Structure formats: C-alpha cells, structure tokens
Amino acid sequence: MTSFVEVTHDGHVSTLTINRPDKLNALSEEVLSDLSSAIDTLASNRDVWAAVITGTGKAFVAGADIAAMKDMTQAEGMAFGALGHGVFAAIENLRCPVIAAVNGFALGGGCELALACDFIYASSKAKFGQPEVNLGIIPGFGGTQRLPRRVGSAAARELIYTGRLIGAAEALRLGLANAVFEPDELVAAATKTAAEIASKGPLAVAAAKRLIRDGADLPLPEANRLEQAAFGDAFGTQDQSEGMGAFLEKRAPAFKGV
C-alpha cells in the first residue's frame, strides 16, 4: 500500500512530504495515520536532528477531508479531532525542530499542521487560513489555541471568526511565517536552515525546544528554574566538552548527541 507521506533522509535532516496531490493533500484519517507513523519513525531515530514538512503539488495541506467529514456523527467528529490533535502534539513533542515549508494552500488542518511545527517558511504563493466557520464548525486540530499563541489573540480572533484567507506577505507581517521565498526556492531554503540547525549541538537544540515549549505557559520564575536545571545538565554531556573545546581550539565541533 502506498503511503501518503514520503520520508527522505539527508545526513541528520529528514524531510516529510504529504503526497495526496489529487485531493490537495487533504487530511483524511489515512493521511493522518501515515503522518503519525512517519513522526514515530523520526521520534525513534536519534540521528534525526532537524526535519522539514512540506506538500506535493500546489498545496501544503488544503485542510481536512470535507467529503469524509460531512456525515460524521458527534462521536466520530470527536474521534477525528482527537486523532489530529494526537498527531500534531507528536510533532510538537519531537526532540528535533521541525520547519513547515508551506508551498501552497495551508487551510484549516493544513494551517494547524504548520502551526504544530517550530516555525514556518512560506512560498510567495502560499495561502493561510482557518475557514472552518464557513462550514459550520471550528478549527479542530489546535487552531483556536496555537494560532493565538503564534500571532496574538486579536489577529487570531479575526482570522478564525471571519474564515478569511491571507497570503504569504500578510502571514509574514503577522509573524505566522518567518520568511517568504519564491516557490522554486522554498524547500531548498527550509532544508538549508534545517541543516544549519542540525550542525549545532543536538542535545542543546532539543533542550532549547523543550524549554521554549514547556515554559511558555508557566510563570516566569518557574520557567526560569527549568532553564537553570537544563543549563546545568548540559555540562554533563560530551557535546558540551566538544563544543567548548572546539571553540577554544578554533575548529569546527564534531557533535555526537551524547
């Protein structure tokens, strides 16, 4: 059976490509299941130090599969939402940073997938939005929670309440996207940044990701205590010794993730 998610590896960087172009990469249960399996593969591979998620064709992910959702019962809708939340939480909880390379439409579940990544690079042709209210539902894979945390409450409210779509330039202005590239340069740019991240101390990057994620909703003194503990822990790693030794010896470090 063909997977809807292709996984490739180049050194310490992995790329996940959603591959259902005939349906604009819409998130069906099958696509989410394949994405979950791909994320599990990354989570179990300690040689993956950074990752990129993108889509095939003219869409990143155009949303959840509306045809599949139309006749869902309340219980089925709740189960489908739980599936999406579980997969996206797994992305957020990966040790390695994940860059969303948004090559086209990122609507509904597609925008939510991008939001589950650490940050977003967008094609100049990308379109973002949470248009669920047009269908009589709400964002169901984290949009009401992650979007306000990314762009602020007021901007998120406007986008979610109106279901309005925005282009790459507006996404950049709002802070939804970190950078915008021409379509044929997007994946290369995301991969280059992923490779740059993967050249750093992987334990340090993983700790930084965990602290940013876990500390965001904590009182500052408590979050700072987490940082203090993790800072101390770093001095018990071989990577710390290698990194500081390489700096003093004026050479490139050879990190091993231990």
Order of alpha helices (4+ residues) and beta strands (2+ residues): beta-beta-alpha-beta-beta-alpha-alpha-beta-beta-alpha-beta-beta-alpha-alpha-beta-alpha-beta-alpha-alpha-alpha-alpha
